[in-house]
Amino acid sequence: MELKFPKNFLWGAATSAHQVEGNNHNDWSEWEKENAQRLSKASGGKYPPENYISGRACDHYNRFREDFDIAKRLGYNGHRFSIEWSRIEPEEGKFDIEEIEHYREVIKALRERGLEPFATLWHSTNPIWIRDIGGWENSKTADYFARYVEKIIKSYPDVKYWLTFNEPTVYAGLGYIQGTQPPWVKSMRRGNTVFKNFVKAHRLAYQTIHKNNKNASVGFAHHLVYMVPKNNLPWNRLAVRILEYIRNWRFLNAVKKNCDFIGIQFYQSQSIDISLKHGKWGPISALPISWKPIDDLGWAINPEGIYHLLKKTSKYGKPIFITESGIADAKDTNRPRFIEETLNWVSKAIKERIDVRGYFHWAFMDNFEIPELRGFWPRFGLIAIDYKTLERKIRPSAYKFKEIIESQK
């Protein structure tokens, strides 16, 4: 298939402050220290406690210029990054001028290298003082977030693209319903409260950004899963409809009037199978045998899923950016093909007049994977990181991505 992308398409990769910067002090860094021994023990000793403590991470906080030089060499014209709230406002109402200046230098460094800044205002982590008032279960957090957003927008008026949140539904689902990551809560009621507060916060942030920057373009990064009913059985079709609403569309429906674009994040396709066993509903099967290979996390690699999700998302009538898409692949054996096939399907969607305007691969570099506190072992990066020496090494998949980018010039 011949790839065809718009002339001003944004090409790049994504990072998250806590996962690459190093030495952050927030609710996650505290959880890491408290739970590292337990998580190591739960792994059967496969991963030592230090795997679960972010520490200096990739030291991107100090080496961002060097890293952006690599991004430029790889042909990018955009870069997605996040601003760490706990650095900007370490205490309630007290903003750190030096940290605001730091991110000003980050944005300047991107501009100097011809990379369009694509900024995320919240990427899973919270200041300690927010944690102490109940985090996202407290409706006041939405108001505090809006105040932080106003400070940021006024500080960086030249940034056009803003993402309010990264995967708020994943944070609510894993942290408050499934209880597999901080704050380790298992409560549908509390999870729903968090969901509603994210909706409130996004709306407030959207209004705040536009009040202070008329030229801003505002969205959020939304995790989507492509789901199919196993064997097309009627009860599985019903399950898909319910799960799609809860996981994919509920939040988007709630904020669709407060988005200038939609950021979608694609990692998994799932075959949904609900079977009746011993008088109880059986589990949902996430890995159909027919979709292979799988990545290092056991997720099915099915690039075609992004095409179907783009078609479904296009019904909202908003421009779309792919703000994350990638696989955990330490040996880099499947990633080059994954990138090529994924972009084949994105190109097909664009040919069918779906308004896709950018693609940011996850991740720019190996990093500390925070979902469910997996730690350093999953390798998502186009750039390999030696965590002992912090040496950066460009993987073959990064050159494959560069080749595709250059083919569009």
C-alpha positions as CSV (number, residue, x, y, z in Angstrom):
1,M,0.0,0.0,0.0
2,E,1.3,3.4,-0.9
3,L,1.5,5.7,2.1
4,K,0.0,9.1,1.7
5,F,-0.1,11.7,4.5
6,P,-1.0,15.4,4.5
7,K,1.7,18.0,3.8
8,N,1.6,19.5,7.3
9,F,1.3,16.1,9.1
10,L,3.0,16.1,12.5
11,W,5.5,13.3,13.0
12,G,7.2,12.5,16.3
13,A,7.3,10.5,19.5
14,A,6.0,10.9,23.0
15,T,7.4,11.1,26.5
16,S,5.9,11.6,30.0
17,A,7.7,13.8,32.6
18,H,7.6,11.3,35.5
19,Q,8.6,8.5,33.3
20,V,11.8,10.1,31.7
21,E,12.8,13.1,33.7
22,G,14.0,11.6,36.9
23,N,13.9,12.7,40.6
24,N,10.3,13.8,40.7
25,H,8.5,14.1,44.0
26,N,4.8,13.3,43.7
27,D,2.2,10.7,44.7
28,W,3.7,8.0,42.4
29,S,7.3,8.4,43.6
30,E,6.0,7.9,47.2
31,W,4.1,4.8,46.2
32,E,7.1,3.4,44.4
33,K,9.2,3.6,47.5
34,E,6.5,2.1,49.7
35,N,5.7,-0.8,47.4
36,A,8.9,-1.7,45.6
37,Q,9.7,-4.6,47.9
38,R,6.2,-6.0,47.7
39,L,6.2,-5.8,43.9
40,S,9.5,-7.4,43.6
41,K,8.4,-10.3,45.8
42,A,5.2,-10.6,43.7
43,S,7.3,-11.0,40.6
44,G,9.0,-14.0,42.2
45,G,12.2,-12.1,42.4
46,K,12.3,-11.7,38.6
47,Y,12.6,-8.0,39.0
48,P,14.6,-6.4,41.8
49,P,13.0,-3.6,44.0
50,E,14.9,-0.9,42.0
51,N,12.9,-1.9,38.9
52,Y,9.9,-0.3,40.6
53,I,11.5,3.0,41.8
54,S,11.8,5.7,39.1
55,G,14.8,7.4,40.6
56,R,16.8,9.3,38.0
57,A,14.8,7.5,35.2
58,C,16.4,8.6,31.9
59,D,17.7,11.9,33.3
60,H,15.8,13.6,30.5
61,Y,15.4,16.6,32.9
62,N,19.1,17.4,32.4
63,R,19.6,15.8,29.0
64,F,16.6,17.1,27.0
65,R,18.7,19.1,24.5
66,E,20.7,16.0,23.7
67,D,17.5,14.0,23.3
68,F,15.9,16.6,21.1
69,D,19.0,16.5,18.9
70,I,18.3,12.8,18.4
71,A,14.6,13.6,17.6
72,K,15.7,16.1,15.0
73,R,18.1,13.6,13.4
74,L,15.3,11.1,13.1
75,G,13.3,13.5,11.0
76,Y,10.6,14.6,13.5
77,N,8.8,17.9,13.2
78,G,6.8,17.5,16.5
79,H,7.3,16.1,20.0
80,R,4.8,15.3,22.7
81,F,5.9,15.9,26.2
82,S,4.3,16.6,29.6
83,I,4.7,19.3,32.2
84,E,5.0,17.9,35.8
85,W,2.4,19.6,38.0
86,S,4.3,18.6,41.2
87,R,7.3,20.5,40.0
88,I,5.3,23.6,39.0
89,E,3.2,23.7,42.2
90,P,5.0,21.6,44.9
91,E,2.9,23.3,47.6
92,E,-0.7,24.5,47.3
93,G,-0.7,28.0,45.7
94,K,3.1,28.3,45.6
95,F,4.5,28.2,42.0
96,D,8.1,27.4,41.5
97,I,9.6,30.1,39.1
98,E,12.7,28.0,38.4
99,E,10.7,25.0,37.2
100,I,8.5,27.2,35.1
101,E,11.7,28.5,33.5
102,H,12.9,25.0,33.0
103,Y,10.0,24.0,30.8
104,R,10.3,27.3,29.0
105,E,13.8,26.1,28.1
106,V,12.4,22.7,27.0
107,I,9.9,24.5,24.7
108,K,12.6,26.8,23.4
109,A,14.9,23.8,22.7
110,L,12.1,22.1,20.7
111,R,11.5,25.3,18.7
112,E,15.2,25.7,17.9
113,R,15.2,22.2,16.4
114,G,12.0,22.7,14.3
115,L,9.9,20.5,16.6
116,E,6.3,21.6,17.3
117,P,5.6,21.3,21.0
118,F,2.7,19.2,21.9
119,A,2.2,19.7,25.6
120,T,0.3,17.5,28.1
121,L,-0.7,19.2,31.3
122,W,-1.3,16.0,33.4
123,H,0.2,12.6,32.8
124,S,-0.9,10.4,35.7
125,T,1.0,12.0,38.6
126,N,-0.2,14.5,41.3
127,P,1.5,16.8,43.7
128,I,1.7,15.4,47.3
129,W,-0.7,18.0,48.5
130,I,-3.3,17.0,46.0
131,R,-2.9,13.4,47.1
132,D,-3.4,14.5,50.7
133,I,-6.8,16.1,50.0
134,G,-8.1,13.0,48.4
135,G,-6.7,13.3,44.9
136,W,-9.2,13.1,42.1
137,E,-11.9,11.9,44.4
138,N,-12.1,15.5,45.7
139,S,-14.1,17.8,43.4
140,K,-11.8,20.7,44.5
141,T,-9.0,19.1,42.7
142,A,-10.6,20.1,39.4
143,D,-10.6,23.7,40.5
144,Y,-7.0,23.5,41.7
145,F,-6.1,21.9,38.3
146,A,-7.7,24.8,36.5
147,R,-5.6,27.3,38.5
148,Y,-2.4,25.4,37.6
149,V,-3.5,25.3,34.0
150,E,-4.0,29.1,33.9
151,K,-0.5,29.6,35.3
152,I,1.0,27.3,32.6
153,I,-0.9,28.9,29.7
154,K,0.1,32.4,30.7
155,S,3.7,31.2,31.1
156,Y,3.9,29.6,27.6
157,P,1.7,31.7,25.3
158,D,3.5,30.5,22.1
159,V,2.5,26.8,22.5
160,K,-0.5,26.0,20.3
161,Y,-1.3,22.3,21.1
162,W,-2.4,21.4,24.6
163,L,-3.6,18.1,26.0
164,T,-5.4,18.5,29.3
165,F,-5.1,14.8,30.4
166,N,-3.4,11.6,29.5
167,E,-5.8,8.6,29.6
168,P,-8.0,9.8,32.5
169,T,-10.3,6.7,32.1
170,V,-7.4,4.3,32.4
171,Y,-6.3,6.2,35.6
172,A,-9.8,5.9,37.0
173,G,-10.2,2.3,35.9
174,L,-6.9,0.8,37.0
175,G,-6.4,3.0,40.1
176,Y,-10.0,3.1,41.5
177,I,-12.0,0.2,40.0
178,Q,-9.5,-2.7,39.3
179,G,-7.1,-1.5,42.0
180,T,-4.0,-2.5,40.1
181,Q,-2.1,0.7,40.4
182,P,-2.0,3.7,42.8
183,P,-4.0,4.4,44.8
184,W,-5.0,0.7,44.8
185,V,-8.7,1.2,45.3
186,K,-11.4,-1.3,44.2
187,S,-14.7,0.6,44.2
188,M,-17.0,1.3,41.3
189,R,-18.6,4.2,43.2
190,R,-15.2,5.9,43.9
191,G,-14.0,5.3,40.4
192,N,-17.1,6.9,39.0
193,T,-16.5,10.0,41.3
194,V,-13.0,10.2,39.8
195,F,-14.4,10.0,36.3
196,K,-16.9,12.8,37.0
197,N,-14.1,15.0,38.4
198,F,-11.9,14.5,35.4
199,V,-14.9,15.6,33.2
200,K,-15.3,18.7,35.3
201,A,-11.6,19.4,35.2
202,H,-11.3,19.0,31.5
203,R,-14.1,21.4,30.9
204,L,-12.7,24.0,33.2
205,A,-9.2,23.6,31.7
206,Y,-10.6,24.0,28.2
207,Q,-12.3,27.2,29.1
208,T,-9.2,28.5,31.0
209,I,-6.9,27.8,28.1
210,H,-9.1,29.5,25.5
211,K,-9.7,32.5,27.8
212,N,-5.9,33.1,27.9
213,N,-4.9,31.9,24.5
214,K,-7.2,32.5,21.6
215,N,-5.0,30.5,19.2
216,A,-4.7,27.4,21.3
217,S,-5.9,24.0,20.1
218,V,-7.1,21.9,23.0
219,G,-7.8,18.2,23.4
220,F,-7.0,15.2,25.6
221,A,-5.2,11.9,25.1
222,H,-7.8,9.0,25.1
223,H,-7.0,5.3,25.4
224,L,-9.1,3.3,23.0
225,V,-9.3,-0.5,22.6
226,Y,-10.6,-2.1,19.4
227,M,-13.0,-4.9,20.5
228,V,-14.7,-7.6,18.4
229,P,-17.3,-10.2,19.6
230,K,-15.8,-13.7,19.5
231,N,-17.5,-15.8,16.9
232,N,-20.0,-12.9,16.4
233,L,-22.3,-14.4,19.0
234,P,-25.2,-12.1,20.0
235,W,-24.3,-12.0,23.7
236,N,-20.7,-11.1,22.8
237,R,-21.9,-8.4,20.5
238,L,-24.0,-6.9,23.4
239,A,-20.9,-7.1,25.6
240,V,-18.8,-5.3,23.0
241,R,-21.4,-2.5,22.8
242,I,-21.5,-2.1,26.6
243,L,-17.7,-2.2,27.0
244,E,-17.1,0.2,24.1
245,Y,-19.4,2.7,25.7
246,I,-17.7,2.5,29.1
247,R,-14.1,2.2,28.0
248,N,-14.0,4.1,24.7
249,W,-16.9,6.6,24.4
250,R,-18.4,7.7,27.7
251,F,-15.7,10.3,28.6
252,L,-15.5,11.5,25.0
253,N,-19.3,12.0,24.9
254,A,-19.1,14.0,28.1
255,V,-16.4,16.4,26.8
256,K,-17.0,16.5,23.1
257,K,-18.1,20.1,23.1
258,N,-14.9,21.1,24.9
259,C,-12.4,19.6,22.4
260,D,-10.8,21.2,19.4
261,F,-9.2,17.8,18.5
262,I,-9.2,14.3,19.8
263,G,-6.0,12.5,20.8
264,I,-6.3,8.7,20.5
265,Q,-3.9,6.1,22.0
266,F,-3.9,2.6,20.5
267,Y,-2.2,-0.5,21.9
268,Q,-4.6,-3.4,22.0
269,S,-7.3,-5.3,20.1
270,Q,-9.4,-7.6,22.2
271,S,-11.7,-10.5,21.3
272,I,-14.6,-10.3,23.8
273,D,-16.0,-13.6,24.9
274,I,-18.6,-13.9,27.7
275,S,-19.4,-17.5,28.5
276,L,-21.7,-19.0,31.1
277,K,-19.9,-21.3,33.5
278,H,-21.2,-22.9,36.6
279,G,-24.1,-20.4,36.7
280,K,-21.8,-17.4,36.6
281,W,-20.6,-15.2,33.8
282,G,-17.1,-16.1,32.8
283,P,-14.2,-13.8,32.1
284,I,-13.6,-11.6,29.2
285,S,-10.8,-13.0,27.0
286,A,-8.4,-10.4,25.9
287,L,-6.1,-12.3,23.6
288,P,-7.6,-14.0,20.5
289,I,-5.4,-16.8,19.3
290,S,-5.7,-15.7,15.7
291,W,-3.8,-12.4,16.4
292,K,-0.1,-13.0,16.6
293,P,2.6,-12.1,17.5
294,I,2.2,-10.7,20.9
295,D,4.4,-8.2,22.6
296,D,6.5,-8.5,25.7
297,L,3.4,-7.6,27.9
298,G,1.4,-10.4,26.2
299,W,-0.7,-7.9,24.2
300,A,-1.9,-9.0,20.8
301,I,-0.3,-7.0,17.9
302,N,-3.1,-6.0,15.6
303,P,-2.3,-2.8,13.7
304,E,-5.6,-2.9,11.8
305,G,-7.4,-2.0,14.9
306,I,-6.3,1.6,14.7
307,Y,-8.1,2.0,11.3
308,H,-11.4,0.9,12.8
309,L,-10.9,3.1,15.9
310,L,-10.1,6.1,13.6
311,K,-13.4,5.5,11.7
312,K,-15.4,5.3,14.9
313,T,-13.7,8.4,16.3
314,S,-14.3,10.4,13.2
315,K,-18.1,10.5,14.0
316,Y,-17.3,13.3,16.4
317,G,-16.3,15.6,13.6
318,K,-13.0,16.7,15.2
319,P,-9.4,16.5,13.9
320,I,-7.6,13.5,15.3
321,F,-4.0,13.1,16.5
322,I,-2.6,9.7,17.4
323,T,-0.9,10.7,20.6
324,E,0.4,7.3,21.4
325,S,0.8,3.9,19.7
326,G,3.5,1.4,20.3
327,I,4.6,-2.0,21.6
328,A,6.8,-3.4,24.4
329,D,9.5,-5.1,22.3
330,A,12.9,-5.3,24.0
331,K,14.5,-7.1,21.0
332,D,13.0,-4.7,18.5
333,T,12.0,-7.6,16.3
334,N,8.3,-6.7,15.8
335,R,8.4,-2.9,16.2
336,P,9.6,-2.0,12.7
337,R,6.8,-4.0,11.1
338,F,4.3,-2.7,13.7
339,I,5.1,0.9,12.8
340,E,4.9,0.3,9.1
341,E,1.6,-1.6,9.3
342,T,0.1,0.8,11.7
343,L,0.9,3.7,9.4
344,N,-0.5,1.8,6.4
345,W,-3.8,1.6,8.2
346,V,-3.6,5.3,9.2
347,S,-2.9,6.2,5.6
348,K,-5.9,4.2,4.5
349,A,-8.1,6.1,7.0
350,I,-6.8,9.4,5.6
351,K,-7.5,8.3,2.1
352,E,-11.1,7.8,3.2
353,R,-11.2,11.5,4.3
354,I,-10.7,10.9,8.0
355,D,-9.0,14.0,9.4
356,V,-5.8,12.6,11.0
357,R,-3.2,15.3,11.5
358,G,-0.3,13.7,13.4
359,Y,1.3,10.5,14.8
360,F,3.4,10.3,18.0
361,H,5.0,7.0,18.6
362,W,5.1,5.6,22.2
363,A,7.7,5.9,23.3
364,F,10.5,8.2,22.2
365,M,12.8,6.3,24.6
366,D,12.7,3.4,27.0
367,N,11.2,4.7,30.3
368,F,9.7,3.9,33.6
369,E,6.4,2.4,32.7
370,I,3.8,3.6,35.3
371,P,0.6,1.8,34.3
372,E,0.2,-0.8,37.1
373,L,3.7,0.1,38.2
374,R,5.5,-2.2,35.8
375,G,8.7,-0.2,36.2
376,F,11.7,-0.3,33.9
377,W,11.5,-3.7,32.4
378,P,9.0,-3.1,29.5
379,R,10.9,-1.6,26.6
380,F,8.7,0.7,24.4
381,G,11.4,3.0,23.2
382,L,12.6,3.9,19.7
383,I,15.7,4.8,21.7
384,A,17.2,2.1,23.9
385,I,18.4,3.3,27.3
386,D,21.1,1.6,29.3
387,Y,19.9,2.5,32.8
388,K,23.3,1.9,34.4
389,T,25.2,4.3,32.1
390,L,22.2,6.3,30.6
391,E,23.6,5.7,27.1
392,R,21.2,6.4,24.3
393,K,21.2,3.9,21.4
394,I,18.9,4.3,18.4
395,R,17.0,1.1,17.6
396,P,16.5,-0.1,14.0
397,S,12.8,0.6,14.4
398,A,13.6,4.3,14.8
399,Y,15.3,4.2,11.4
400,K,12.3,2.5,9.9
401,F,10.1,5.3,11.2
402,K,12.5,7.9,9.8
403,E,12.4,6.2,6.4
404,I,8.6,6.4,6.4
405,I,8.7,10.1,7.4
406,E,11.2,11.0,4.7
407,S,9.2,9.2,2.1
408,Q,6.5,11.8,2.7
409,K,8.7,14.9,2.0
